Amino acid sequence: MTYTLVALGAWVEQVCRKKWTAMHEAAKVGKVDILMLLLRNGGRVNHKDVTGVTPLAVAAEHGHFHVTEILLNCGQSEDSFSCSVLLDAAGSGNTDCIQLLLDNGANPNLPSITGHLPIHKAAYAGHYDALKMLIPLTTKKAIKEAGQSPVHSAAEGGHSRCLKLLNSENYRDMRKSALYFAVSNGDVDCTKILLAAGAKTDLDPLCCLLVAVRSGRYEIVKLLLAAKADVNCYFTVVSDTVFPTALQYCLKDEVMMRLLLNNGYKVERCFHCHHDKTFDASDNVEGKIPFCEFMNLCCLMHLSGSVVRILLDYVNHVHICSKLRLILEKQKEWPEICEILSDNNHHHHLCFFSCRYAESQY
């Protein structure tokens, strides 16, 4: 059909609104015979579309080795043979195309306009063999200047095998971001690899544990807690609360809440406030949002009973302030809460008198 159209006078260099030509299309689909027919009838190898993309870049992006080879041999200019071509080839994962471009002078350490290197593209796309090829050719200096590690890219793409390879090569300059993206993506395998390699859990402004809790990722939360993530961390960018931030993100999730509470969450902080003057001055709660005021939000009031009921399983003796009490009295859990508080107070007094008796005997 292409031959018939050309024979009847079809213009080979006809462009669409984006200046895309038949040469670009032939390079995209990888049709060598059509490409050769176009070349013999005036097709130009250096024609750029509106974004500056040449047929060579298209062929590299789609991993068509023979088309790439033909275009290079047909006089692809140095101007159109830019770093983006190797970047596109790395994204396709075709190692033959990558090697061909390298053999023809492509520079793996030349960043694109966005600052990415070919190694970033291969890591993000999960092309293990291409990544293995590019690692020894990519300098640490180029990675540092790019401002992003390929570990970051592999974690963002969710490719655990590539992460293992990169960790073995010591690309660790942006480890904190890599763990953050692994956790954000809910990727358990990548999280395990990074934690095993020594990634720290608390280097990002929003701690990885809070990201996992907010997303309901139980397995990742367990991994982070096992790696000594701080269950009592605070995220003060949004709001500065008296109680540790993690609880905010799981008020509707009892399983997640108990996971935090079982791992050392400071439950007593939820009952510290400036109401009724029941707090210790050393608590430094002034200017911070206490739990009672947080739960007083109209969208959360209906949860107050169930949340406080769960919290009481993890403390011996607490004082319910007047503000929190007003909310709880309207909840169906209030009678049970009263009973627990009464039992706890009774237990507290018994312990007090037992201790005094033991002291007197001693």
C-alpha positions as CSV (number, residue, x, y, z in Angstrom):
1,M,0.0,0.0,0.0
2,T,2.9,2.4,0.9
3,Y,4.6,1.5,-2.4
4,T,1.4,2.2,-4.4
5,L,0.8,5.6,-2.7
6,V,4.4,6.6,-3.3
7,A,4.2,5.5,-6.9
8,L,1.1,7.6,-7.4
9,G,2.8,10.7,-6.2
10,A,2.1,10.8,-2.4
11,W,4.3,13.3,-0.7
12,V,6.7,11.3,1.5
13,E,7.5,14.3,3.8
14,Q,3.9,15.2,4.4
15,V,3.5,16.3,8.1
16,C,0.6,16.3,10.5
17,R,-0.1,19.3,12.9
18,K,2.6,18.0,15.2
19,K,5.1,17.8,12.2
20,W,5.1,14.0,12.5
21,T,6.1,12.3,9.2
22,A,5.8,8.9,7.7
23,M,9.4,8.3,8.6
24,H,8.5,8.8,12.3
25,E,5.7,6.3,11.9
26,A,7.8,3.7,10.2
27,A,10.4,4.0,13.0
28,K,7.7,3.6,15.6
29,V,6.3,0.4,14.1
30,G,9.7,-1.0,13.2
31,K,9.0,-1.7,9.5
32,V,12.4,-1.8,7.8
33,D,11.1,-2.4,4.3
34,I,8.7,0.6,4.5
35,L,11.5,2.8,6.0
36,M,13.8,1.9,3.1
37,L,11.1,2.7,0.6
38,L,10.6,6.1,2.2
39,L,14.3,6.8,2.3
40,R,14.7,6.0,-1.4
41,N,11.9,8.4,-2.2
42,G,13.1,11.5,-0.3
43,G,12.4,10.6,3.3
44,R,14.6,12.7,5.7
45,V,16.3,11.1,8.6
46,N,16.8,14.4,10.5
47,H,13.3,15.7,10.4
48,K,12.1,16.8,13.8
49,D,8.5,17.0,15.1
50,V,7.3,20.0,17.2
51,T,9.0,18.5,20.3
52,G,12.3,18.0,18.5
53,V,12.0,14.3,18.2
54,T,13.6,12.6,15.2
55,P,12.8,9.2,13.7
56,L,16.0,7.8,15.3
57,A,14.7,8.8,18.8
58,V,11.4,7.1,18.0
59,A,13.1,3.9,16.9
60,A,15.3,3.9,20.0
61,E,12.2,4.5,22.3
62,H,10.5,1.5,20.9
63,G,13.6,-0.7,20.8
64,H,13.8,-1.4,17.1
65,F,17.4,-2.2,16.6
66,H,17.5,-2.6,12.8
67,V,15.6,0.6,12.2
68,T,18.0,2.4,14.6
69,E,21.0,1.0,12.8
70,I,19.7,2.0,9.3
71,L,19.0,5.6,10.5
72,L,22.4,5.9,12.0
73,N,24.0,4.6,8.8
74,C,21.9,7.0,6.7
75,G,23.6,10.1,8.1
76,Q,21.8,11.0,11.4
77,S,23.3,14.3,12.2
78,E,25.1,15.0,15.5
79,D,22.5,17.7,16.3
80,S,19.6,15.3,16.3
81,F,21.6,12.5,17.9
82,S,21.3,14.0,21.4
83,C,21.3,12.6,24.9
84,S,17.6,12.0,24.7
85,V,18.1,9.3,22.1
86,L,20.1,7.1,24.5
87,L,17.6,8.0,27.2
88,D,14.8,6.7,25.0
89,A,16.7,3.5,24.3
90,A,17.3,3.0,28.0
91,G,13.6,3.3,28.5
92,S,12.9,0.6,25.9
93,G,15.4,-1.8,27.6
94,N,16.8,-3.0,24.3
95,T,20.4,-3.6,25.1
96,D,21.3,-4.0,21.4
97,C,20.0,-0.5,20.7
98,I,21.8,0.9,23.7
99,Q,25.1,-0.7,22.7
100,L,24.7,0.5,19.1
101,L,24.2,4.1,20.3
102,L,27.1,3.9,22.7
103,D,29.3,2.6,19.9
104,N,28.2,5.6,17.8
105,G,29.2,8.1,20.5
106,A,26.2,8.5,22.7
107,N,27.2,9.8,26.2
108,P,25.6,8.0,29.1
109,N,26.6,10.8,31.5
110,L,24.8,13.6,29.6
111,P,21.6,14.5,31.3
112,S,18.3,15.3,29.6
113,I,16.6,18.6,29.9
114,T,14.8,17.2,33.0
115,G,18.1,16.2,34.6
116,H,17.7,12.5,34.1
117,L,20.4,10.1,32.9
118,P,19.8,6.9,30.9
119,I,20.5,4.9,34.0
120,H,17.5,6.6,35.7
121,K,15.2,5.7,32.9
122,A,16.4,2.0,32.9
123,A,16.0,1.8,36.6
124,Y,12.5,3.3,36.7
125,A,11.3,1.0,33.8
126,G,12.8,-2.0,35.5
127,H,15.1,-3.0,32.7
128,Y,17.7,-5.1,34.6
129,D,20.0,-6.0,31.7
130,A,20.1,-2.4,30.4
131,L,20.8,-1.2,34.0
132,K,23.6,-3.7,34.3
133,M,25.1,-2.3,31.1
134,L,24.8,1.3,32.1
135,I,26.1,1.1,35.8
136,P,29.8,0.8,34.9
137,L,29.5,3.6,32.3
138,T,27.7,6.1,34.5
139,T,29.9,8.2,36.8
140,K,29.1,9.1,40.4
141,K,29.8,12.7,39.5
142,A,27.0,12.7,36.8
143,I,24.6,11.1,39.3
144,K,25.5,13.7,41.9
145,E,24.9,16.5,39.5
146,A,21.6,15.0,38.4
147,G,20.5,15.3,42.0
148,Q,18.7,12.0,42.0
149,S,19.9,8.4,42.5
150,P,19.0,5.5,40.3
151,V,18.0,3.8,43.6
152,H,15.3,6.5,43.9
153,S,14.1,5.7,40.3
154,A,14.1,1.9,40.9
155,A,12.1,2.3,44.1
156,E,9.6,4.8,42.5
157,G,9.1,2.3,39.7
158,G,8.7,-0.6,42.2
159,H,11.5,-2.9,40.8
160,S,13.1,-4.9,43.6
161,R,15.5,-6.8,41.4
162,C,17.0,-3.5,40.1
163,L,17.2,-2.2,43.6
164,K,19.3,-5.2,44.6
165,L,21.7,-4.6,41.7
166,L,22.0,-0.8,42.5
167,N,22.5,-1.4,46.2
168,S,25.4,-3.8,45.4
169,E,26.9,-1.0,43.3
170,N,26.6,1.4,46.3
171,Y,24.4,4.0,44.7
172,R,23.2,5.3,48.1
173,D,23.3,9.0,47.9
174,M,19.5,9.4,48.0
175,R,18.6,6.4,50.0
176,K,16.0,8.3,52.1
177,S,14.0,9.2,49.1
178,A,14.2,5.7,47.7
179,L,12.6,4.3,50.9
180,Y,10.0,7.0,50.9
181,F,8.9,6.1,47.4
182,A,9.0,2.4,48.1
183,V,6.7,2.9,51.1
184,S,4.5,5.3,49.1
185,N,4.0,2.7,46.4
186,G,3.1,0.1,48.9
187,D,6.0,-2.1,47.7
188,V,6.9,-4.6,50.4
189,D,9.8,-6.2,48.6
190,C,11.5,-2.9,47.8
191,T,11.0,-1.7,51.4
192,K,12.5,-4.9,52.7
193,I,15.6,-4.5,50.5
194,L,16.2,-0.9,51.4
195,L,15.7,-1.5,55.1
196,A,18.1,-4.5,55.0
197,A,20.6,-2.3,53.2
198,G,20.5,0.2,56.0
199,A,18.0,2.8,54.9
200,K,16.9,5.0,57.8
201,T,13.2,5.5,58.4
202,D,13.2,9.1,59.7
203,L,15.0,11.2,57.2
204,D,12.1,12.5,55.2
205,P,9.9,15.5,56.4
206,L,6.9,13.1,56.5
207,C,8.2,10.0,58.1
208,C,7.8,6.8,56.2
209,L,5.9,5.2,59.1
210,L,3.2,7.9,58.8
211,V,3.0,7.4,55.1
212,A,2.4,3.6,55.6
213,V,-0.1,4.1,58.4
214,R,-2.1,6.6,56.4
215,S,-2.2,4.2,53.5
216,G,-3.2,1.2,55.6
217,R,-0.1,-0.8,54.7
218,Y,0.0,-3.2,57.6
219,E,3.0,-5.3,56.3
220,I,5.1,-2.2,55.6
221,V,4.2,-0.7,59.0
222,K,5.4,-3.9,60.7
223,L,8.7,-3.8,58.7
224,L,9.3,-0.2,59.7
225,L,8.5,-0.8,63.3
226,A,10.9,-3.8,63.3
227,A,13.5,-1.4,61.9
228,K,13.0,0.9,64.9
229,A,10.9,3.5,63.2
230,D,9.7,6.0,65.8
231,V,6.0,5.3,66.5
232,N,5.8,8.5,68.5
233,C,7.0,10.8,65.7
234,Y,5.3,14.1,64.9
235,F,4.5,15.8,61.6
236,T,4.2,19.4,62.6
237,V,4.0,20.8,59.1
238,V,0.3,20.2,59.1
239,S,-0.6,20.5,62.8
240,D,1.3,20.4,66.0
241,T,-0.5,18.1,68.4
242,V,0.1,17.0,71.9
243,F,-0.3,13.4,71.0
244,P,2.0,11.7,68.4
245,T,0.8,12.1,64.8
246,A,0.3,8.4,63.8
247,L,-3.0,8.0,65.6
248,Q,-4.6,10.7,63.4
249,Y,-4.2,8.5,60.4
250,C,-5.9,5.3,61.7
251,L,-8.9,6.5,63.8
252,K,-11.2,4.3,61.7
253,D,-8.8,1.3,61.6
254,E,-8.7,-0.6,64.9
255,V,-6.2,-3.2,63.5
256,M,-3.7,-0.4,62.6
257,M,-4.4,1.5,65.8
258,R,-3.6,-1.6,68.0
259,L,-0.5,-2.3,65.9
260,L,0.8,1.1,66.9
261,L,-0.4,0.9,70.5
262,N,1.3,-2.5,70.9
263,N,4.6,-1.0,69.7
264,G,5.1,1.6,72.3
265,Y,2.8,4.4,71.2
266,K,2.5,7.0,74.1
267,V,-1.2,6.6,74.8
268,E,-1.1,8.8,77.9
269,R,-0.3,11.8,75.6
270,C,-3.8,11.5,74.3
271,F,-5.1,12.5,77.7
272,H,-2.8,15.5,78.3
273,C,-4.4,18.9,77.9
274,H,-4.8,22.3,79.5
275,H,-8.4,21.7,80.5
276,D,-9.2,21.3,84.2
277,K,-5.5,22.0,84.9
278,T,-4.7,18.3,85.1
279,F,-1.5,18.3,83.1
280,D,2.1,18.5,84.4
281,A,3.7,21.8,83.5
282,S,6.7,19.9,82.1
283,D,4.4,18.4,79.4
284,N,4.7,21.6,77.4
285,V,1.3,21.3,75.8
286,E,0.7,25.0,75.5
287,G,0.1,26.0,71.9
288,K,-0.4,22.4,70.7
289,I,-3.6,20.7,69.8
290,P,-4.7,18.2,72.5
291,F,-6.5,15.0,71.6
292,C,-9.8,16.2,73.2
293,E,-9.9,19.2,70.8
294,F,-8.9,17.1,67.8
295,M,-11.7,14.7,68.5
296,N,-14.1,17.6,68.9
297,L,-14.1,18.1,65.1
298,C,-17.5,17.4,63.7
299,C,-16.2,14.8,61.3
300,L,-14.5,12.8,64.1
301,M,-16.9,13.1,67.1
302,H,-18.7,9.9,66.2
303,L,-15.4,8.0,66.5
304,S,-14.5,9.3,69.9
305,G,-16.2,6.5,71.9
306,S,-14.6,3.6,70.0
307,V,-11.2,5.3,69.9
308,V,-11.1,6.1,73.6
309,R,-12.4,2.6,74.5
310,I,-9.4,1.1,72.6
311,L,-6.9,3.6,74.2
312,L,-8.1,2.6,77.7
313,D,-6.8,-1.0,77.1
314,Y,-3.2,0.5,77.1
315,V,-3.3,2.8,80.2
316,N,-3.8,2.1,83.9
317,H,-5.1,5.4,85.1
318,V,-6.2,8.5,83.1
319,H,-8.3,11.6,83.7
320,I,-11.0,12.4,81.2
321,C,-11.1,16.1,80.9
322,S,-14.4,18.0,80.8
323,K,-14.2,18.8,77.1
324,L,-13.6,15.1,76.1
325,R,-16.2,14.0,78.6
326,L,-18.9,16.1,76.9
327,I,-18.2,14.3,73.6
328,L,-18.0,10.8,75.1
329,E,-21.2,11.1,77.0
330,K,-23.1,11.1,73.7
331,Q,-21.4,7.9,72.5
332,K,-22.8,4.4,73.0
333,E,-19.4,3.3,74.5
334,W,-19.7,5.8,77.4
335,P,-21.2,3.3,80.0
336,E,-18.4,0.9,79.3
337,I,-15.8,3.7,79.4
338,C,-17.1,4.7,82.8
339,E,-16.9,1.2,84.1
340,I,-13.3,0.8,82.9
341,L,-12.3,4.1,84.4
342,S,-13.9,3.1,87.7
343,D,-12.1,-0.2,87.7
344,N,-8.8,1.4,86.8
345,N,-9.2,4.0,89.6
346,H,-10.0,1.2,92.1
347,H,-7.0,-0.8,90.9
348,H,-4.9,2.4,91.2
349,H,-5.9,3.0,94.8
350,L,-5.3,-0.7,95.7
351,C,-1.8,-0.5,94.3
352,F,-1.1,2.7,96.2
353,F,-2.2,1.2,99.6
354,S,-0.4,-2.0,98.9
355,C,2.8,-0.1,98.2
356,R,2.4,2.0,101.4
357,Y,1.8,-1.2,103.4
358,A,4.9,-2.8,101.9
359,E,7.0,0.3,102.8
360,S,5.7,0.2,106.4
361,Q,6.6,-3.5,106.8
362,Y,10.0,-2.9,105.3
